[in-house]
C-alpha cells in the first residue's frame, strides 16, 4: 500500500496544531493570568500595607497576569512568522508501510515508522510523534481521499501506540 497526497498547510491549520501541542501552557496562562490580576487588584484596593506602597503591593501580580495572558498570542505569532516560508507552497506526503516521506517547500524528509513513537488523530490532521521529545510530524488529512485517510488511520493505529 502506498498513499500520496498534496495539500497547503495554512496559518489557520498551524494555529490549530499549536493549540493541540501547547494545551497545558495555554491552560496555565488562561487560568494563571486572570488569577494573578485578581490577586493584584485585591491587594491594590483591598488592604493597605504599612510596609509597602500601593503600587508595589498590587502592580506586580497585575503585570504578571497580563504577561501570562499574552504568552499564547505571542507564541503563536512567533511560530507563524518563523513558519512563513513553509506556508507558501503545497506539502506532499508519501506514506507506505515502511516510511512517511514529506516534501515541504524548503526540504524533503523521510521518517521510518519503526522510529516513530505515537500516532494521534485529530479532525483535520494526524500527529506522529518522533523520537525527539515535543517534536511531531504533521500529516494533513485534506491531502488524502477518504479511503486513503482510512488506510493511514489503520496503518498508524496498527504500527504505533496512541499517547496516554
For each residue, the residues with C-beta under 8 A, 3 or more apart:
1: 96 97 151 155
2: 94 95 96
3: 93 94 95 96 144 148 151 152
4: 92 93 94 95
5: 92 93 95 140 143 144 148
6: 90 91 92 93 143
7: 90 91 140 142 143
8: 87 89 90 91
9: 13 14 86 87 91 138 140
10: 13 14 87
11: 14 15 80 87
12: 15 16
13: 9 10 16 17 124 125 140
14: 9 10 11 17 18 79 80 83 87
15: 11 12 18 19 76 80
16: 12 13 19 20 122 124 125
17: 13 14 20 21 125 127 138
18: 14 15 21 22 75 76 79
19: 15 16 22 23 26
20: 16 17 23 122 127
21: 17 18 127 134 136
22: 18 19 25 26 72 75
23: 19 20 26 27
24: 27 28
25: 22 28 29 71 72 75
26: 19 22 23 29 30 72
27: 23 24 30 31
28: 24 25 31 32 68
29: 25 26 32 33 68 69 71 72
30: 26 27 33 34 69 72
31: 27 28 34 35
32: 28 29 35 36 65 68
33: 29 30 36 37 65 66 67 68 69
34: 30 31 37 38 65 69
35: 31 32 38 39 65
36: 32 33 39 40 61 62 64 65 68
37: 33 34 40 41 61 62 65 66 69
38: 34 35 41 42 65
39: 35 36 42 43 61 65
40: 36 37 43 44 58 59 60 61 62 63 64 65
41: 37 38 44 45 58 62
42: 38 39 45 46 58
43: 39 40 46 47 57 58 61
44: 40 41 54 57 58 59 62
45: 41 42 58
46: 42 43
47: 43
48: 54 57
49: 52 57
50:
51:
52: 49 56 57
53: 56 57
54: 44 48 57 58
55: 58 59
56: 52 53 59 60
57: 43 44 48 49 52 53 54
58: 40 41 42 43 44 45 54 55 61 62
59: 40 44 55 56 62 63
60: 40 56 63 64
61: 36 37 39 40 43 58 64 65
62: 36 37 40 41 44 58 59 65 66
63: 40 59 60 66 67
64: 36 40 60 61 67 68
65: 32 33 34 35 36 37 38 39 40 61 62 68 69
66: 33 37 62 63 69 70
67: 33 63 64 70 71
68: 28 29 32 33 36 64 65 71
69: 29 30 33 34 37 65 66
70: 66 67 73 74
71: 25 29 67 68 74 75
72: 22 25 26 29 30 75 76
73: 70 76 77
74: 70 71 77 78
75: 18 22 25 71 72 78 79
76: 15 18 72 73 79 80
77: 73 74 80 81
78: 74 75 81 82
79: 14 18 75 76 82 83
80: 11 14 15 76 77 83 84
81: 77 78 84
82: 78 79
83: 14 79 80 86 87
84: 80 81 87 88
85: 88 105 106
86: 9 83 91 104 105 106
87: 8 9 10 11 14 83 84
88: 84 85 105
89: 8 105
90: 6 7 8
91: 6 7 8 9 86 102 103 104 105 140 143
92: 4 5 6 102 103 143
93: 3 4 5 6 100 101 102 103 139 140 143 144
94: 2 3 4 100 101 103
95: 2 3 4 5 99 100 101 139 152 155
96: 1 2 3 99
97: 1 113 155 159
98: 112 113
99: 95 96 110 111 112 113
100: 93 94 95 110 111 113 116 128 137 139
101: 93 94 95 108 109 110 111
102: 91 92 93 108 109 110 111 137 139
103: 91 92 93 94 108
104: 86 91 107 108 109
105: 85 86 88 89 91
106: 85 86
107: 104
108: 101 102 103 104
109: 101 102 104
110: 99 100 101 102
111: 99 100 101 102 115 116 128 130 137
112: 98 99 115 116
113: 97 98 99 100 116 155 159 160
114:
115: 111 112 130 131
116: 100 111 112 113 119 128 129 130 131 137 159 160
117: 129 130 131 160 161
118: 127 128 129 160 161 162 163
119: 116 126 127 128 129 156 157 159 160 161 162
120: 126 127 128 129 162 163
121: 126 153 156
122: 16 20 125 126 127
123: 141
124: 13 16 140 141 142
125: 13 16 17 122 138 139 140 141
126: 119 120 121 122 138 139 141 152 153 156
127: 17 20 21 118 119 120 122 136 137 138 139
128: 100 111 116 118 119 120 136 137 139 156 160
129: 116 117 118 119 120 135 136 137 160 163
130: 111 115 116 117 135 136 137
131: 115 116 117
132: 135
133:
134: 21
135: 129 130 132
136: 21 127 128 129 130
137: 100 102 111 116 127 128 129 130
138: 9 17 125 126 127
139: 93 95 100 102 125 126 127 128 143 152
140: 5 7 9 13 91 93 124 125 143
141: 123 124 125 126 144 149
142: 7 124
143: 5 6 7 91 92 93 139 140
144: 3 5 93 141 148 149 152
145: 148 149
146: 149 150
147: 150 151
148: 3 5 144 145 151 152
149: 141 144 145 146 152 153
150: 146 147 153 154
151: 1 3 147 148 154 155
152: 3 95 126 139 144 148 149 155 156
153: 121 126 149 150 156 157
154: 150 151 157 158
155: 1 95 97 113 151 152 158 159
156: 119 121 126 128 152 153 159 160
157: 119 153 154 160 162
158: 154 155
159: 97 113 116 119 155 156
160: 113 116 117 118 119 128 129 156 157
161: 117 118 119
162: 118 119 120 157
163: 118 120 129
164:
